[in-house]
Amino acid sequence: MIYYLPTIESNQEGYERLAALAKETKELRASRLELDLSRVAILEANMSAPLGAVMARIADRFNAIEVVNVPERVERILRKNGFLTHYRYQPIEDEKSNAIPYRRLQPTDQRVFEEYLQQHLKGKGIPRMSEGMGKVFKKKIFEVFQNAVIHSDSKVGIFACGQFFPQKQKLDLTIADAGIGIRTNVRRVVGPKINSVEAIRWALKEGNTSKTGAQPGGLGLKLLHDFVSLNKGKIQIASRFGFYQFEGGEESFTKMTGDYPGTVVTIEVNTADTCAYRLKSEAPQGSIF
């Protein structure tokens, strides 16, 4: 089959468009998908992660995938971050080092992801942080990956990608899985009637968890939430029919028009921020951190 992918940006509509791709290809088995990008004006680089998760599901059903008719500007971006190299395109050197490369990881690759963060977050415009705050910041991003490992039951892996946009003064990092979604996990705890939106709301409440055993619960976003609030950045979560966004001190929970299979978390850092950040234990009395 031929599928014409539309523009994909890091917003609710972008996730809904990826949900549409998942729906249209759901019954495709032992066949061929020609993903035509001729209608794509923008494909924000970090969205390679959730796109990769959808395409991995398609490929896992013994389908051959070919990506064709990629506009030159989009092609350069997706060759620089390595996404298109998985579809027989040659890589392009990222001279400005603005990309956080596309990676497909397995649940056992936790050390690999830790090294990935250490290597690729440097020089991407993140505001000044004390040594302690920097370590905890990366640890909390690592916990988003770890949460996908524990919760997602993803058979085809976990996907990460990011991009520093100097002109837009932002850094986006996205972690996606091709798993069962937040709703399924939360239903195991609170019952089958909770919908996708309310499941995300429940999972974000501190202390709530669908984990068992001695591991701490929740989505582990509190410190990142506090940082993003001060930094004037953004957090997005898309899972099944639910979409969450925190921006400008305001939270929104909305229902998507399509079912995105799995869970995506995007953290956006405002790189125009000139503040310096420390942990509360490192800072003078009265500091938020």
N, C-alpha and C positions, 0 to 999 in steps of 0.2 A: 504494500500500500504506500501511497504518497501522502505525507502530512506536511502542511504548510505551517510552520511555526510563526507566530506573530512576535512583535516586540515583547521582550521580557525585562521588566525593571523590578527593582527590589521594593515591591509594594503589594497590596492585597490583590490587585488585578494581575500582577505577574505570577503570583502563586495560583490564582484561579486559572490562568492560561496553561500552567504546567499540569494542573488537575485535569484540564480538558484533554491534554495530550495523553495522560494516563488512562482516561476513560475511553478515548477513541481507539486505543491500542490494546485494551484489556483482553480482548479475545484473540489477539494475534499470536499464533503459535506455529513454530517450525516454518516460518515464512520470511518475508523481507520487508523492512521499513526503510523508505527513502525520506529522510527528514530534510525538507526543503526550507532553507533560510532566506530565500529571496525576498520575503516580505518583512524581514527583521530590520527595523531602523536602529534599534538599540538592543543589545543583550548585555546587561551589566555583568561584569566579569564574575562577581561573587555568586551570581545566580547559576553559574556552572555547577555548583554543588547540588542544589535540588534538581536541576535538569539531569545531571549525571545519575542521580538516584533513580529517577523515573526511567531513564534509558537502560540502566542496569537491570531493572525489573523486566523490561521488554526483552533484553538480550538473554536473560535467564530462562526465558521460555523458548529457547533455541531459535530465536529470530536473528537474522543478519541485519545490521544497521549501516546505512550509508548516509553521511551528511553532505548535502550538495547545495550549490548555488549560494554560497556564503558571501555576502557583501564584503568588499575589501577591508573596510574599517573593522567590521566585526571579526573577520578572519584573523586580522593581525592581533587583536586582543586575545582571541581564543587560542591562537598558536603561541603567544607569549606566555600565557598562564598554563599551557600544557593540555588544555581540555581537548583540542582538536587532534592532538597527537595520538589519542586513543582511537581515532577514526581515519588513520592513514595520512594525516597531514604532517608535514615537517615542522619541527619547532622553530621559533624565532627567538633570538636573544632579547631579553628584557633589559635594554641598556639602562633605563632609569630606575630599575628595581622597584617598580610600583606594584607589581603583582605579588600576591600571596598565592603560590601555585596550587592548581587543582590537584587534589590527592584523593584516591580511593583507598580506604584503610579497612583492615579487618579488626574485629573486637580485641584481638590479641596485640594490636599495634599501639598500645597505650604509650610505650616509651618512644615510639616513632613519632607520635603526635606531639608529645612533649618537646622533642628535639625540633620538630617542625615549627612550633611556636617560638622557641628560643631563636631559631635561625631567621624566621621570616617576619617577625613583628618589629625587628630593629629597623630604624630609619624610615618608618612609615608615618611619622607625624604624631605619634602618641604623646600626649602632654607629659611634662616632667613628673617623675614619680620618685619617691624615696626608694632605696633598695628593698625595704620591707614591703612597701605598697606594690612595687613592680613584681615581686615574687608572688604576692597574693593575687594580684590582677591576673597573671598568667595561670595561676593555680585554679582560679574560678572559671576561666575559659576552658581549661583542661577538664574541669568537672562537668561542663556541658557535653563534652565528648564522652566522658565516663558515664554520664547519665544515659546517653544513647546506647552505650554498650550494655548497660544493666537493663534498660527498659524496652529497647526497640524490638528485640527478637528479629533483627534484620538479617536475612539470609545472604544478602549480596554486599554487605559492608556498610561503611559510614563514609561520608563524603565531605570534604572541606575545601574551601576556596575563599579568597579575599582579594580586595583591591584598594589601593590608596589612590584617591582622586584629588590631586593637588589643587586643581582649579576649583573644584566644588568644596574643598577643605573638609574632606571626610575620609574615613577608613572603614570599610565594611568587611566583616568576617562572618562567613556563613558555614554552619555545620548542619548537614542533613543526613537522615537515615531513610532506609526503604523498609521500615518496620511496620508495626501494628498500630502506631499512633497513640497519643495520650489518652484518647477516649476509652480504648479497650482496656488499658491499664487501670484507669480510674474506675471503670465499671466493675472490676474485680473487687473493689473495696466498697463502693457506695451503692452498687446495684446497676441494673441494665438500663434504667430510664434516663440517665444523665446524657446530655447531648455534648457535642464537640466543644462548643463555646464554654459551657459551664464546667466541662472537664478541665479545660485550660485554666479557668478561674480557680478551680479547686486545687489544681496542682501547683499554682503559684502562691497559694496561701502557705505561709511559713509553718512548718510542722506537719503538714499533710504529706503523705507518701503512700505509694503502692508497693514500695520495696518491702522485702521480708528479711529477717535476720538482723544483724548488728549494724548494717550500713546506715548512715544518716539519710534522711528523706528529703523530699522537696526537689524542685528543679535547680536549686543551688544558685539562684540569680540575685540574692539580696545585695551582696556587695556590688555586683555589676549594675544592679538597678540604682543603688545609691550613687555610684560613680557617674553613670549616664545622666542622672538627674542634675548633678552639679556641672557636668561637662556639656550639657545641652546636646547630648547625642540621642541614640534611639535603640530600642530593642524590639524585635519582631519575633513572633512565634506563629508558625502555620502548621496545623495538624488536622488531618481529615477535613471536616467542614468548618473548623474553627480558626479564627485569626485574631491575634493579640498584638497591640502596638503600644509602647510607652514612649512618648515624645513630649517635650516641653512641659514636663510635670503632670501630663494627663495620660490616663490609661483608657484604651478602648478595646472592647471585646465584640467582635462581629462574626456573623455567619457568612461563610464563603459560598459562592454559587456552585462550586465544584468540590469534589472529594480528593484532596491531595493525599496520596497514600504515604504515610510515614509522618515524620516530624522534622521541621526546619527551625533553627534558631539563628537569627542574624543580630549581630551586635555592631552598631555604628558609632564610631568615635568622632567627635567634632575636633578636627585637627587645628582649627583656628583658636582653640582654647589655650590661653597663655598662663593658666593657673598651674601651680605645682601641688602634687597630692602626696599625703602621707597617711599612714594608719593612725588611728586614734592613740595607740600606745606609743607612737613615735612623736606625736605632735603636742604642742602646748595645750593646756586645759581649755576646753571649749571648742576644739576643732571637731568637725563632724567625723573625720576618719581618725 
